[in-house]
Amino acid sequence: MASKPTVALVPGAWHTPVHFDILISFLDAEGYPTVSKQLPSVDTATPATTTSEGDSQFIIDQVLTPLLDDGKDVVLVAHSYGGCPAGAAANGLSKGERTAAGKKGGIIGLIWIAAYIAPSNVSVYTLASMYEASGKVKDWIEHDTPSAGYNIPKTIKMKEVFYNDIPDAIANVAIEEVKKISVTAVSTGASTPGWANPGYQGRLAYVRTALDNAITAFAQDDMMQRSGVTWDVHAFNTSHSPFLSQPQALAQTIHTLAKAWS
């Protein structure tokens, strides 16, 4: 039997691979190898020089290249901010493109979980501002360390914004793991996104989170429409974090898509 593709999970802003632990346990049970690494922009010591493009290059160098060089097929999964650098990282690495170039392995599909669909050189801050009536990012983001180059969600708002459908016992653990992020990273765009390439058409899926207080369902729908490509939409009646509120169902969705794309 052919081996299953590796699921590469890219966290969003302020989040780390620890937040995917429950989801990973269900993917493990289905026999999927997984890889997830903390983005350089999260809890960085050099926020002023840490960009979204730098996060993208990290995904290429530290997550994707070792897998592809080993001939692995990969399902690239991105959450929230992670959609911006992951989209750029996927450019040119689709299975079809690599096969045509005589290379083994490749990304067989992209799954965005309530993630930003960022055009070339458009920052997450710009996209977030588009969907605010005031033209500003929501007041749940704490700009308490601007001189140091970081921001972080207000602690009293995290449950409401990220984990509003999650039991307190699980949400409180997740909140403890939230880290600061470089303002530069969320204010800069990454290069040309791979999801626009022909090699990914028919291999794009979007997990739409209807109860999302971080990136509203309207914003998710609008970004999909503006992208100019077709996304296979999987509706989750959850908060911004279905990997915590419905991890088994999310793992099953990833399994279904990976099987179809394989």
C-alpha positions in Angstrom: 0.0 0.0 0.0 1.3 3.5 -0.9 2.3 5.6 2.1 0.0 8.4 3.1 1.1 12.0 2.5 2.6 14.1 5.2 0.4 16.8 6.7 2.3 20.0 7.2 0.5 22.3 9.6 1.3 26.0 9.6 0.1 27.9 12.8 -1.5 31.3 12.7 -0.4 34.5 14.4 0.4 34.1 18.1 0.0 30.4 17.9 2.4 27.5 17.9 2.4 23.8 17.0 1.3 23.0 20.6 -2.2 24.3 19.6 -2.4 21.5 17.0 -1.6 18.7 19.5 -5.1 17.3 19.7 -5.7 17.5 16.0 -2.3 15.8 15.4 -3.4 12.9 17.7 -6.4 12.2 15.5 -4.2 12.5 12.3 -1.7 10.1 13.9 -4.6 7.6 14.5 -5.4 7.8 10.8 -1.8 7.0 9.9 -0.7 10.4 8.7 2.8 11.7 9.4 2.7 15.3 10.5 5.1 18.2 10.7 4.5 21.6 12.4 7.1 24.2 13.4 6.8 27.6 15.1 7.1 30.5 12.7 10.0 32.8 13.2 7.7 35.8 13.7 6.2 34.3 16.8 8.1 35.1 20.0 11.0 36.3 17.9 14.0 38.1 19.4 14.3 40.3 16.3 10.8 41.6 15.5 11.8 44.6 13.4 13.5 42.3 10.8 11.1 39.4 10.9 8.7 39.6 7.9 5.9 37.5 6.4 8.3 36.7 3.5 10.8 35.5 6.1 8.1 33.2 7.5 7.5 31.9 4.0 11.1 31.2 3.4 11.3 29.3 6.8 8.3 27.2 5.7 10.1 26.4 2.5 13.5 25.7 4.1 12.6 24.0 7.3 9.2 22.3 6.6 8.7 21.6 2.9 12.2 21.2 1.4 13.2 18.3 3.7 10.0 16.5 3.0 10.1 17.0 -0.8 13.8 16.2 -1.1 12.9 12.9 0.6 10.3 12.3 -2.2 7.3 12.9 0.1 3.9 14.0 -0.9 2.5 16.8 1.3 -0.8 18.3 2.2 -0.1 21.9 3.3 -2.6 23.1 6.0 -2.5 26.7 7.1 -4.5 28.5 9.9 -5.3 32.2 10.0 -2.2 34.4 9.4 -0.4 31.3 8.3 -2.2 31.4 5.0 -0.2 34.4 3.9 3.4 32.9 4.2 2.2 29.4 3.5 0.5 30.5 0.2 3.8 32.0 -1.0 5.8 29.0 0.2 3.6 26.7 -1.9 4.4 28.5 -5.1 6.1 26.2 -7.6 6.0 23.2 -5.3 2.8 21.5 -6.5 3.1 17.8 -7.3 2.3 18.5 -10.9 5.0 21.1 -11.3 7.6 18.9 -9.6 6.7 15.9 -11.7 7.0 17.9 -14.8 10.5 19.0 -13.7 11.5 15.4 -13.1 11.4 15.7 -9.3 9.9 13.4 -6.8 7.3 14.5 -4.2 5.3 17.6 -4.1 2.4 19.4 -2.5 -0.8 17.6 -3.5 -3.2 20.1 -2.1 -3.8 23.1 0.1 -6.2 23.3 3.1 -6.8 26.8 4.6 -8.5 26.7 8.0 -10.1 30.1 8.5 -7.0 31.4 6.9 -6.1 34.6 5.1 -6.1 34.3 1.3 -3.4 36.9 0.7 -2.6 38.2 -2.8 1.0 39.0 -3.7 2.6 41.5 -1.3 -0.7 42.2 0.5 -0.2 42.1 4.3 -2.5 40.4 6.8 -2.9 43.8 8.5 -4.2 45.2 5.3 -6.7 42.4 4.8 -7.9 42.5 8.4 -8.4 46.3 8.1 -10.6 45.8 5.1 -13.2 43.9 7.1 -13.5 46.4 10.0 -16.1 49.2 9.8 -13.6 51.6 11.2 -10.9 50.6 8.9 -8.8 49.5 11.8 -7.9 46.1 13.3 -10.1 45.1 16.1 -9.6 46.4 19.6 -8.8 42.9 20.9 -5.2 43.3 19.7 -3.0 44.8 22.4 -0.4 47.2 21.0 1.3 47.4 24.4 4.8 46.9 23.1 4.9 48.9 19.9 8.4 50.2 20.6 9.6 46.7 21.0 7.9 45.7 17.7 5.3 43.2 19.1 1.6 42.9 19.5 -0.5 40.3 21.3 -4.3 39.7 21.8 -5.7 41.0 25.1 -5.8 38.2 27.6 -9.4 39.0 28.5 -10.5 38.8 24.9 -8.7 35.6 23.8 -11.6 33.2 24.8 -14.1 35.3 23.0 -12.1 35.8 19.9 -10.3 32.5 19.3 -12.0 29.9 21.5 -15.6 31.0 22.0 -17.1 27.5 21.5 -14.4 25.6 23.4 -14.7 24.4 27.1 -12.8 26.6 29.5 -10.5 23.7 30.6 -9.1 23.4 27.0 -9.3 27.1 26.1 -7.4 28.1 29.2 -4.5 25.8 28.3 -4.5 27.3 24.8 -4.5 30.8 26.1 -1.4 30.0 28.2 0.4 29.0 25.0 -0.3 32.2 23.0 2.8 34.2 22.2 3.6 37.7 21.0 4.2 38.3 17.3 6.3 40.7 15.2 4.3 43.7 14.1 6.5 43.8 11.0 5.4 40.2 10.0 1.7 41.0 10.1 2.3 44.4 8.3 4.3 43.0 5.4 3.1 40.8 2.5 4.7 37.7 1.0 5.4 37.0 -2.6 3.2 35.4 -5.3 0.8 32.8 -3.7 0.8 29.3 -5.0 -2.9 28.9 -4.7 -3.3 31.0 -7.9 -1.3 28.4 -9.9 -2.9 26.0 -12.3 -1.2 23.1 -10.5 -3.4 23.6 -7.4 -6.7 24.0 -9.2 -9.1 21.4 -8.0 -6.8 20.9 -5.0 -7.8 23.9 -2.8 -10.0 23.5 0.2 -11.2 26.0 2.7 -12.5 25.2 6.2 -15.1 27.9 6.8 -15.7 28.7 10.5 -19.2 30.1 10.9 -18.9 31.3 14.5 -15.5 33.0 14.0 -14.9 36.2 15.9 -11.4 36.7 14.6 -11.9 36.4 10.8 -15.6 36.6 10.2 -17.4 34.2 7.9 -18.2 37.2 5.7 -14.5 38.0 5.4 -13.7 34.3 4.6 -16.3 34.2 1.9 -15.1 37.6 0.5 -11.5 36.5 0.3 -12.4 33.3 -1.5 -14.4 35.3 -4.0 -11.7 37.8 -4.5 -9.0 35.1 -5.0 -10.4 34.3 -8.5 -10.0 30.6 -7.9 -12.4 27.9 -6.7 -12.2 26.6 -3.2 -13.8 23.4 -2.0 -15.6 24.8 1.1 -16.1 22.7 4.2 -18.5 24.3 6.6 -17.7 24.1 10.3 -20.1 25.7 12.8 -17.2 26.6 15.1 -15.0 29.4 16.4 -11.6 30.4 14.8 -10.1 27.2 16.3 -11.8 24.0 15.0 -8.6 22.1 15.7 -9.6 22.5 19.4 -13.4 22.5 19.3 -13.9 19.8 16.6 -10.5 18.1 16.1 -11.8 14.7 15.1 -14.1 16.1 12.5 -11.3 18.3 11.2 -8.9 15.4 11.0 -11.6 13.4 9.1 -11.9 16.3 6.6 -8.2 16.4 6.1 -8.2 12.6 5.6 -11.0 12.8 3.1 -9.3 15.5 1.0 -5.8 13.8 1.2 -7.3 10.6 0.0 -9.1 12.2 -2.9 -5.9 14.2 -3.9 -3.7 11.1 -3.6 
